[in-house]
Amino acid sequence: MYGGGDEDSDVDTGGGGGGGGGGGRKEKVKEEEKPLHHFSHSHPCLTPTPVYPPTASSRRTHLSLWVVEPPSQPILRVGDRRVMDGVLGPLQEDTALAITCTVAGGVPPPSVEWKRDGEVVDTVVESRQGEMTVNELRVLRLSRGFHSAHLSCTAKNNNVTSPVTASVTVIMNHKLAYMDKLTEGHTETENT
């Protein structure tokens, strides 16, 4: 029997020697009060035999360990020039822009995305070479709306560590439409 439960049992507390005769006295003992032993009923003294739980070596356990290494801080470049001060520009209106975000390391390889003012605009990774992951943001024509825009590149590869981010603020030179009109008006005045 094992401990636990609410049932009552008779336990012989007497000493009675070899033939089982003996004037032993029996007591009512609740199962929950018995020690966690197995009682052998073949022996007259009810010798307790300890019951040992299975050892860890008797169980088979399969454990997979995944090592997660966060990616390094993203590096932003326009052409061969590294953008370091958080400001990109001044850029000319109606010109094209290609800015790359390069991230080293990361196990598993990171996802790299571009955001403009907090909204995701590019999630396509152009290349993975060795430990380098590159995402390039291309803007075919910079409009006035890009002035003071906040561009950020974020790399992440797990849900445990925080993503790493690098960002820039775009500064633009706008075309002055009224200057063209003034020049045209000035030329017409001279001709008359």
C-alpha positions in Angstrom: 0.0 0.0 0.0 1.1 3.6 -0.5 0.3 6.6 1.6 -2.5 8.9 0.6 -6.3 8.7 0.6 -8.8 8.7 3.5 -9.3 5.0 4.2 -8.6 3.5 7.6 -6.5 0.3 8.1 -5.7 -2.0 10.9 -2.0 -2.1 11.8 -0.5 -4.6 14.1 1.7 -2.7 16.6 2.5 -5.8 18.7 5.7 -7.6 18.7 4.6 -11.2 18.3 7.5 -13.4 17.4 7.7 -16.3 15.0 4.4 -17.9 14.4 2.2 -14.9 14.2 0.5 -15.7 17.5 1.3 -13.2 20.0 -0.9 -10.6 21.7 -0.3 -7.8 19.5 -2.6 -4.9 19.7 -4.3 -3.5 16.5 -4.9 0.2 16.0 -7.0 2.1 13.5 -4.6 4.3 11.5 -5.6 6.6 8.6 -3.9 5.9 5.4 -2.7 9.5 5.2 -0.8 9.1 8.5 1.2 6.0 7.3 4.7 6.6 6.1 5.2 6.2 2.4 6.4 2.5 2.6 5.3 -0.7 1.1 4.2 -3.2 3.8 5.0 -6.9 3.2 2.1 -8.9 4.6 4.0 -12.2 4.5 6.2 -11.2 7.5 4.6 -11.3 10.9 6.2 -8.0 12.0 5.0 -6.1 9.0 8.5 -4.9 8.1 8.4 -1.6 6.1 10.2 -1.7 2.8 11.0 1.7 1.5 9.7 2.6 -2.0 12.1 4.8 -4.0 10.8 7.0 -6.8 12.3 6.4 -10.2 15.6 8.1 -10.6 16.3 10.6 -13.3 18.7 8.2 -15.1 15.7 5.9 -15.7 13.9 8.5 -17.7 14.8 9.6 -21.2 14.7 13.3 -21.8 15.3 15.0 -25.1 16.3 18.6 -24.8 16.9 21.0 -27.8 18.9 24.1 -27.1 18.6 27.0 -29.5 21.2 29.7 -29.2 19.8 33.1 -30.2 22.3 35.9 -31.0 20.8 39.3 -31.7 22.0 41.3 -34.8 24.4 44.2 -34.6 23.4 47.8 -34.9 22.4 48.7 -38.5 24.7 50.8 -40.6 23.1 53.2 -43.1 24.8 54.3 -46.3 24.0 56.4 -49.3 26.4 55.2 -52.1 29.8 54.8 -50.4 29.1 57.4 -47.7 28.0 56.3 -44.3 25.2 58.3 -42.7 26.4 59.0 -39.2 24.8 62.1 -37.7 21.1 61.2 -38.0 20.5 63.7 -40.8 20.4 62.9 -44.5 20.6 65.8 -46.9 20.1 68.4 -48.1 18.6 66.3 -51.0 17.2 67.9 -54.1 13.5 67.6 -54.9 12.6 65.3 -57.9 15.9 63.3 -57.6 16.2 59.6 -56.7 17.4 58.2 -53.4 18.9 54.8 -52.6 19.8 54.2 -49.0 21.1 50.8 -47.7 20.8 49.3 -44.3 23.4 46.7 -43.5 23.3 44.5 -40.4 26.0 42.1 -39.3 25.4 38.8 -37.4 22.3 37.5 -35.9 21.4 33.8 -35.2 18.9 33.1 -36.8 19.4 35.6 -39.6 17.5 38.8 -38.9 14.6 40.4 -40.8 15.4 44.0 -41.8 12.7 46.5 -42.6 12.4 50.2 -43.5 9.8 52.5 -42.0 8.9 56.1 -43.0 7.4 58.0 -40.1 6.6 54.8 -38.3 4.9 53.1 -41.2 6.5 50.0 -42.8 7.5 50.8 -46.5 10.0 48.0 -47.3 10.5 44.5 -45.9 12.4 42.9 -48.8 16.0 41.8 -48.0 18.1 42.3 -51.1 21.0 40.1 -50.0 22.5 37.8 -47.3 26.2 37.2 -47.7 28.0 35.5 -44.9 26.9 37.3 -41.8 25.7 40.4 -43.6 22.1 41.2 -44.3 21.2 44.1 -46.6 17.9 45.9 -47.3 18.0 48.8 -49.7 15.3 51.5 -49.8 14.8 53.1 -53.2 12.8 56.2 -53.9 12.5 57.0 -57.6 11.5 60.6 -57.1 11.8 62.6 -53.9 8.7 64.8 -53.5 8.2 67.7 -51.1 6.5 65.3 -48.7 9.9 63.7 -47.8 11.1 66.9 -46.2 11.6 66.2 -42.5 10.6 62.6 -43.0 11.9 60.1 -40.4 13.4 57.0 -42.1 14.3 54.1 -39.8 15.8 50.7 -40.4 15.0 48.0 -37.9 16.5 44.5 -37.5 15.2 41.7 -35.4 15.5 38.0 -35.1 13.6 36.9 -31.9 11.0 37.9 -29.4 13.3 38.0 -26.4 15.6 40.9 -27.2 14.6 44.4 -28.4 15.0 45.1 -32.1 18.0 47.3 -33.1 17.3 50.5 -35.1 19.2 53.2 -37.0 17.3 56.2 -38.3 17.8 59.5 -40.2 15.8 62.6 -40.8 15.6 63.8 -44.4 16.3 67.4 -45.2 15.4 68.7 -48.7 16.0 71.6 -51.0 12.7 72.5 -52.7 12.4 73.8 -56.2 10.9 77.2 -56.2 8.2 77.2 -58.8 7.6 81.0 -58.5 11.2 81.6 -59.5 10.6 80.1 -62.9 7.5 82.3 -63.3 9.4 85.3 -62.3 12.2 84.6 -64.7 9.6 84.1 -67.5 7.9 87.4 -66.6 11.2 89.2 -66.5 12.1 88.0 -70.0 8.8 89.0 -71.4 9.2 92.5 -70.0 12.6 92.9 -71.5 11.3 91.9 -74.9 8.6 94.5 -75.0 
